[in-house]
Amino acid sequence: MTFRTCDECAEGVVTDVVLDEPFRDCGLGTRALSHLRSQHPDVTWRTTLDKRLTRDLLRRMRIPKAAGGGNCSHLRSAVVAPAGS
């Protein structure tokens, strides 16, 4: 999962979610997003993704599409490596 957060805006943007085929439809994506929310409880999450698989997951998790590419003037990048990497 790749995301960016901004401490000043208290907003985060999910920019990529990659799940290998064997791990799709087993709840791993939901668990990863739930973990992200628990690690950043004061952050309001949005997404820039519009691929079918990730769009459906993010819609189920009630993470809306970010307006304007999800950028703000103080955005910093953060990357979470997939498990097992």
Order of alpha helices (4+ residues) and beta strands (2+ residues): beta-beta-alpha-beta-alpha-beta
